[in-house]
Amino acid sequence: MAKQTKTKGYCSFCGCPETKEEPLIYGFSGAICDTCAKAALQLLHENHVKAAPPAPKLKLLKPAEIKARLDEYVIGQDEAKRVISVAVYNHYKRILYAEKNENDVEIEKSNIIMVGETGTGKTLIARTIAKMLDVPFCIVDATVFTQAGYVGEDVESILSRLLQAADYDVARAERGIVFIDEIDKVARKGADNPSITRDVSGEGVQQALLKLLEGSIVNVPPQGGRKHPEQQFIQVNTQNILFIGSGAFNNLDHIIAERMNTNVIGYNAKNRNIDKDNLLQYVSLQDIKSFGLIPELCGRFPVITSLDKLDAAALKQILIQPKNALVKQFVKLFDLDGIQLTFDDEAIDYIVEKAVELNLGARGLRSIVEKIMTNAMYEFPSSNKKSMSITLKYAKEQFEHSIFKFLN
């Protein structure tokens, strides 16, 4: 071992002399004073310890502003948009309140559940809110999840998808929005008489969702998939993640009718003020529980709202009015090729008529328009034509031809 040698009593870095009050620390070939040692420690800290990134700023809008932005993209559904705007505003206001370290009152988060038929705008509302607030957003299908220990996806993989949407920025992901579609499909079988057998894809999934919804720190596999002991995990706190459940809840109107002591069909003087054509507007958490969601899960979704079935007038507005209206999208696609595209009013009415007939809501509009426009989108970019008009005759021919091909 090398022999330790002392200097002449001076710091090798700053040259300060050693005193009884401030002795030097000696090494094998030099010495350092207390001041230089502290400076070196600070330098090491700055070079090797990465400071935690600042929390992303929220673009918090007032409820009326949120609804006004939703009105630009979502036609109708005024009551649902009002309820959701208030819930979203309170959720993110709660986050900002907590950041101020005001610990006098703890505000619990309010997850949302939306009830409505397919194509009524549930996904569009959630996606639009996430975009306007600039927060990560992911859509998951509840039907792919199974109880831990069974073949299928763990519910923790929900957070893997949110992390991916946030580019693995945990701080951003912890303020994101998760849209759980088809949540009605995990209702336990025989809600009023639960079976003692294990319901792997039903009640077991609901139980597994509780930990995510209530707010806890969850070990998340970065790339999704099932967990295994050798895998490295990312810890995600779900306390400030907004969960929005969505489902059609088929036959829920019968449960509501029974609760309200009325019939879906018929007239009861006692309940003459009830709109029997739209019983979903009276939905409550009690009805969701009767449908088959466990009470604990219902309690994690304190805000519940329903979406109205879209009539022909609303579907026509959806086709032509919003910023992202289908007609505007196809006009823009043709315009990029230097082609002026127009739709006759009769053709628009025909598209709406078919959408109502197929009972697919707004989601069916795109399928119909795609069928009508496929041949034109194939031929026109290679032609010298500079304009095209979609007439009623052309729309009928193209749609009926596509249906005929499908049936044969």
C-alpha positions as MATLAB code, in Angstrom:
seq = 'MAKQTKTKGYCSFCGCPETKEEPLIYGFSGAICDTCAKAALQLLHENHVKAAPPAPKLKLLKPAEIKARLDEYVIGQDEAKRVISVAVYNHYKRILYAEKNENDVEIEKSNIIMVGETGTGKTLIARTIAKMLDVPFCIVDATVFTQAGYVGEDVESILSRLLQAADYDVARAERGIVFIDEIDKVARKGADNPSITRDVSGEGVQQALLKLLEGSIVNVPPQGGRKHPEQQFIQVNTQNILFIGSGAFNNLDHIIAERMNTNVIGYNAKNRNIDKDNLLQYVSLQDIKSFGLIPELCGRFPVITSLDKLDAAALKQILIQPKNALVKQFVKLFDLDGIQLTFDDEAIDYIVEKAVELNLGARGLRSIVEKIMTNAMYEFPSSNKKSMSITLKYAKEQFEHSIFKFLN';
ca = [
       0.000    0.000    0.000;
       1.324    3.431   -0.929;
       2.545    5.552    1.935;
       0.326    8.514    2.772;
       2.195   11.809    2.397;
       1.222   15.179    3.715;
       1.515   18.491    1.921;
       3.026   21.542    3.598;
      -0.324   22.322    5.225;
      -2.074   23.897    2.234;
      -5.228   22.852    0.354;
      -4.230   21.356   -2.989;
      -7.235   23.061   -4.658;
      -7.563   26.583   -3.267;
      -4.191   26.933   -1.505;
      -5.675   27.941    1.855;
      -3.419   27.124    4.829;
      -4.444   24.575    7.417;
      -5.548   25.894   10.832;
      -6.642   24.283   14.068;
     -10.209   25.494   13.415;
     -10.247   24.191    9.800;
      -8.075   21.085    9.458;
      -7.385   19.625    6.026;
      -8.431   16.204    4.774;
      -5.294   14.409    3.535;
      -5.029   11.898    0.743;
      -2.079    9.962   -0.695;
      -0.658   12.919   -2.568;
      -2.647   15.956   -1.585;
      -5.120   17.578    0.776;
      -8.467   19.327    0.566;
     -10.150   21.832    2.829;
     -13.723   21.673    4.059;
     -14.903   24.439    1.671;
     -13.508   22.721   -1.432;
     -14.957   19.354   -0.310;
     -18.439   20.875   -0.100;
     -18.013   22.512   -3.502;
     -16.956   19.170   -5.014;
     -20.008   17.453   -3.504;
     -22.304   20.099   -4.976;
     -20.666   19.707   -8.388;
     -21.141   15.941   -8.303;
     -24.793   16.393   -7.368;
     -25.401   18.773  -10.264;
     -23.659   16.516  -12.774;
     -25.083   13.146  -11.764;
     -28.461   13.763  -10.112;
     -31.106   14.642  -12.647;
     -33.648   17.093  -11.343;
     -37.271   15.930  -11.456;
     -39.078   17.422  -14.480;
     -41.620   20.107  -13.658;
     -45.240   19.001  -13.683;
     -46.909   19.807  -17.020;
     -49.149   22.837  -17.010;
     -52.859   22.244  -17.415;
     -54.967   24.142  -19.900;
     -57.897   24.383  -17.524;
     -61.073   25.708  -19.107;
     -64.309   26.680  -17.362;
     -67.324   24.337  -17.811;
     -69.033   26.699  -20.274;
     -65.808   26.922  -22.299;
     -65.423   23.131  -22.349;
     -69.007   22.700  -23.580;
     -68.543   25.412  -26.213;
     -65.508   23.543  -27.573;
     -67.447   20.266  -27.513;
     -70.258   21.933  -29.466;
     -67.806   22.484  -32.329;
     -67.343   18.732  -32.781;
     -70.281   16.974  -31.104;
     -73.816   17.574  -32.326;
     -76.646   17.453  -29.779;
     -76.215   15.686  -26.432;
     -76.456   19.018  -24.596;
     -77.275   17.554  -21.173;
     -74.473   14.986  -21.383;
     -71.981   17.654  -22.469;
     -72.986   19.885  -19.555;
     -72.590   17.077  -16.989;
     -69.235   15.975  -18.412;
     -67.920   19.550  -18.690;
     -68.602   20.141  -14.999;
     -67.050   16.802  -13.987;
     -63.900   17.384  -16.048;
     -63.513   20.952  -14.754;
     -63.864   19.827  -11.127;
     -61.416   16.959  -11.682;
     -58.598   19.123  -13.001;
     -59.388   21.993  -10.637;
     -58.957   19.446   -7.841;
     -55.464   18.612   -9.154;
     -54.420   22.267   -9.190;
     -55.887   22.713   -5.699;
     -53.861   19.776   -4.361;
     -50.638   21.202   -5.840;
     -50.991   24.276   -3.638;
     -50.499   22.054   -0.563;
     -53.770   23.189    0.930;
     -54.481   20.215    3.142;
     -57.559   21.492    4.937;
     -60.022   19.682    2.652;
     -59.308   16.583    0.556;
     -61.349   16.563   -2.639;
     -62.031   13.142   -4.106;
     -61.950   12.625   -7.853;
     -65.093   12.005   -9.869;
     -64.770    9.370  -12.561;
     -67.515    9.387  -15.196;
     -69.675    6.690  -16.733;
     -71.542    7.327  -19.989;
     -74.542    5.278  -21.084;
     -75.753    5.322  -24.668;
     -76.198    3.367  -27.874;
     -73.334    2.902  -30.301;
     -72.581    5.890  -32.477;
     -74.025    8.530  -30.147;
     -70.686   10.305  -29.574;
     -69.328    8.843  -26.323;
     -65.792    8.273  -27.603;
     -65.749   11.552  -29.533;
     -66.645   13.550  -26.410;
     -63.824   11.987  -24.369;
     -61.264   12.328  -27.173;
     -62.208   15.974  -27.790;
     -61.838   16.842  -24.089;
     -58.385   15.228  -23.918;
     -57.287   17.153  -27.015;
     -58.520   20.527  -25.760;
     -56.835   20.034  -22.361;
     -53.654   18.665  -23.992;
     -53.507   15.568  -21.795;
     -52.645   11.978  -22.810;
     -55.632    9.894  -23.845;
     -56.109    6.183  -24.475;
     -59.045    3.930  -25.311;
     -59.228    0.409  -23.906;
     -61.819   -2.294  -24.442;
     -62.965   -3.839  -21.177;
     -63.780   -7.135  -22.899;
     -60.097   -8.031  -23.460;
     -59.256   -8.055  -19.760;
     -59.402  -11.040  -17.451;
     -58.872  -11.561  -13.744;
     -55.202  -11.861  -12.725;
     -53.894  -15.377  -13.190;
     -56.003  -16.177  -16.260;
     -55.218  -16.003  -19.968;
     -55.783  -12.480  -21.239;
     -54.594   -8.978  -20.388;
     -54.147   -7.659  -16.865;
     -56.000   -4.433  -16.141;
     -52.621   -2.806  -15.391;
     -51.939   -2.879  -19.140;
     -54.451   -0.005  -19.331;
     -51.774    2.198  -17.816;
     -49.172    0.827  -20.258;
     -51.254    2.257  -23.089;
     -51.610    5.585  -21.291;
     -47.824    5.706  -20.812;
     -47.351    5.076  -24.516;
     -49.750    7.920  -25.319;
     -47.680   10.168  -23.001;
     -44.359    9.104  -24.624;
     -43.489    7.444  -21.293;
     -43.597   10.778  -19.461;
     -44.976    9.516  -16.141;
     -45.889   13.010  -14.902;
     -48.052   13.620  -17.999;
     -49.572   10.147  -17.883;
     -50.640   10.693  -14.269;
     -52.903   13.520  -15.479;
     -54.288   11.710  -18.487;
     -57.708   10.356  -19.415;
     -58.506    6.657  -19.800;
     -61.623    5.748  -21.777;
     -62.860    2.249  -20.851;
     -65.219    1.148  -23.612;
     -67.711   -1.717  -23.370;
     -67.614   -1.596  -19.574;
     -71.135   -3.023  -19.545;
     -69.737   -6.267  -20.998;
     -67.961   -7.070  -17.696;
     -71.220   -6.994  -15.724;
     -71.490  -10.096  -13.587;
     -73.847  -12.750  -14.806;
     -77.119  -12.902  -12.908;
     -76.651   -9.677  -10.976;
     -79.556  -10.357   -8.652;
     -78.397  -13.900   -7.960;
     -74.592  -13.964   -8.240;
     -73.037  -17.341   -8.879;
     -70.520  -18.869   -6.500;
     -68.434  -19.924   -9.511;
     -65.606  -17.711  -10.696;
     -66.578  -15.180  -13.369;
     -63.156  -14.649  -14.941;
     -64.047  -11.935  -17.433;
     -66.841  -10.316  -15.406;
     -66.824   -9.669  -11.687;
     -63.139  -10.603  -11.425;
     -62.256   -7.805  -13.865;
     -64.427   -5.356  -11.947;
     -62.583   -6.216   -8.738;
     -59.243   -5.723  -10.485;
     -60.345   -2.306  -11.795;
     -61.069   -1.005   -8.299;
     -57.403   -0.432   -7.449;
     -56.879    1.678  -10.561;
     -60.036    3.725  -10.126;
     -59.682    4.579   -6.439;
     -56.196    6.048   -6.780;
     -53.118    4.019   -5.924;
     -49.520    3.455   -7.007;
     -49.466    0.664   -9.582;
     -46.487   -1.257  -10.980;
     -46.921   -1.072  -14.735;
     -45.125   -3.254  -17.303;
     -43.647   -0.692  -19.746;
     -44.523   -2.590  -22.910;
     -47.813   -4.010  -21.673;
     -48.592   -7.720  -21.523;
     -48.622   -9.927  -18.471;
     -46.341   -9.447  -15.487;
     -43.426  -11.723  -14.639;
     -40.870  -11.533  -11.817;
     -37.875  -10.547  -13.988;
     -39.681   -7.643  -15.612;
     -38.877   -4.044  -14.712;
     -41.866   -1.899  -13.820;
     -42.779    1.775  -13.966;
     -44.666    3.098  -10.955;
     -47.746    5.131  -11.870;
     -49.982    6.939   -9.390;
     -53.599    6.787  -10.585;
     -54.831    9.382   -8.087;
     -55.182   12.096  -10.745;
     -56.042    9.983  -13.788;
     -59.599   10.544  -15.005;
     -61.391    7.317  -15.904;
     -64.422    7.463  -18.202;
     -66.475    4.286  -18.515;
     -68.723    3.788  -21.501;
     -71.249    1.232  -22.671;
     -74.523    0.650  -24.479;
     -76.032   -1.224  -21.470;
     -78.567   -3.059  -23.603;
     -81.981   -3.487  -21.938;
     -81.057   -1.064  -19.159;
     -84.244    0.825  -20.038;
     -86.275   -2.129  -18.730;
     -84.470   -1.901  -15.379;
     -85.166    1.839  -15.250;
     -88.826    1.267  -16.146;
     -89.198   -1.276  -13.359;
     -87.593    1.076  -10.848;
     -89.842    3.941  -11.885;
     -92.907    1.690  -11.674;
     -93.811    2.138  -15.294;
     -93.725    0.135  -18.516;
     -91.593    0.719  -21.553;
     -94.749    0.448  -23.654;
     -98.055    1.858  -22.538;
     -99.372    4.803  -20.567;
     -99.596    5.226  -16.836;
    -101.372    8.284  -15.508;
     -99.242    8.244  -12.398;
     -96.096    8.664  -14.528;
     -97.479   10.742  -17.390;
     -94.522   13.145  -17.237;
     -92.029   10.369  -17.950;
     -90.574   10.273  -21.456;
     -90.944    6.567  -22.211;
     -89.096    6.920  -25.524;
     -85.914    7.949  -23.725;
     -85.802    6.218  -20.361;
     -81.986    6.259  -20.288;
     -82.091    9.941  -19.316;
     -83.341    8.812  -15.877;
     -80.428    6.395  -15.320;
     -78.932    6.202  -11.838;
     -76.113    4.275  -10.188;
     -78.800    2.039   -8.676;
     -79.765    0.953  -12.203;
     -76.128    0.307  -13.140;
     -75.776   -1.839  -10.036;
     -78.921   -3.797  -10.938;
     -77.478   -4.289  -14.424;
     -74.486   -6.144  -12.968;
     -71.730   -3.740  -11.955;
     -70.620   -4.410   -8.385;
     -71.455   -1.706   -5.786;
     -67.768   -0.922   -5.183;
     -67.249   -0.168   -8.873;
     -70.405    1.937   -9.051;
     -69.068    3.969   -6.153;
     -65.894    4.730   -8.154;
     -68.062    6.293  -10.904;
     -70.053    8.946   -9.021;
     -70.860   10.935  -12.182;
     -73.268    9.225  -14.569;
     -74.880   10.600  -17.706;
     -76.724    9.266  -20.731;
     -76.543   10.112  -24.410;
     -79.653   10.412  -26.570;
     -80.253    8.299  -29.641;
     -79.534   10.401  -32.730;
     -82.443   11.159  -35.029;
     -82.256   11.985  -38.748;
     -81.949   15.738  -38.158;
     -78.984   15.254  -35.787;
     -77.287   12.825  -38.185;
     -77.589   15.345  -41.024;
     -75.988   18.020  -38.857;
     -73.172   15.630  -37.948;
     -72.587   14.977  -41.639;
     -72.152   18.612  -42.652;
     -71.774   20.953  -39.645;
     -68.870   20.144  -37.225;
     -65.273   21.149  -37.891;
     -64.453   17.534  -38.651;
     -67.715   16.790  -40.510;
     -67.463   13.884  -42.947;
     -68.494   15.973  -45.951;
     -65.797   18.542  -45.126;
     -63.205   15.766  -44.793;
     -63.940   14.294  -48.224;
     -64.091   17.742  -49.832;
     -60.628   18.418  -48.401;
     -59.265   15.047  -49.590;
     -60.358   15.812  -53.169;
     -59.131   19.396  -52.897;
     -55.622   18.096  -52.156;
     -55.728   16.559  -55.661;
     -57.028   19.794  -57.163;
     -60.578   18.431  -57.546;
     -63.668   20.375  -56.450;
     -66.132   18.009  -54.750;
     -69.754   18.861  -53.965;
     -72.644   16.902  -52.455;
     -76.247   17.487  -53.572;
     -78.789   17.907  -50.777;
     -80.690   14.841  -52.016;
     -77.518   12.756  -51.714;
     -76.984   13.990  -48.152;
     -80.565   13.027  -47.255;
     -80.050    9.588  -48.794;
     -76.920    8.974  -46.681;
     -78.814    9.999  -43.536;
     -81.746    7.775  -44.490;
     -79.443    4.746  -44.796;
     -77.742    5.537  -41.496;
     -81.106    5.582  -39.720;
     -82.124    2.381  -41.494;
     -78.937    0.558  -40.408;
     -79.280    1.912  -36.841;
     -75.534    2.499  -36.431;
     -75.734    6.120  -35.340;
     -73.041    8.576  -36.343;
     -70.479    5.782  -36.691;
     -72.464    4.337  -39.596;
     -72.264    7.572  -41.586;
     -68.606    7.107  -42.460;
     -69.125    3.525  -43.597;
     -71.903    4.636  -45.960;
     -69.947    7.581  -47.369;
     -66.853    5.400  -47.866;
     -68.917    2.911  -49.887;
     -70.295    5.723  -52.049;
     -66.924    7.434  -52.563;
     -64.553    4.466  -53.048;
     -64.738    4.301  -56.855;
     -64.432    8.062  -57.213;
     -61.428    8.155  -54.875;
     -59.821    5.426  -56.977;
     -60.456    6.946  -60.413;
     -60.336   10.732  -60.042;
     -56.718   11.229  -58.827;
     -55.530    9.637  -62.105;
     -57.969   11.553  -64.316;
     -57.896   15.092  -65.693;
     -61.256   15.966  -64.165;
     -61.300   19.016  -61.907;
     -64.772   18.729  -60.363;
     -67.275   16.142  -59.209;
     -70.794   16.309  -57.833;
     -72.298   13.521  -55.713;
     -75.902   13.291  -56.886;
     -78.718   11.190  -55.476;
     -78.500    8.856  -58.506;
     -74.742    8.371  -58.101;
     -75.014    7.809  -54.332;
     -77.755    5.182  -54.779;
     -75.856    3.358  -57.529;
     -72.593    3.191  -55.617;
     -74.110    2.203  -52.272;
     -76.446   -0.450  -53.693;
     -73.611   -1.853  -55.831;
     -71.355   -2.161  -52.774;
     -74.128   -3.900  -50.800;
     -74.789   -6.264  -53.694;
     -71.088   -7.198  -53.851;
     -71.088   -7.830  -50.096;
     -74.139  -10.091  -50.266;
     -72.711  -12.063  -53.155;
];
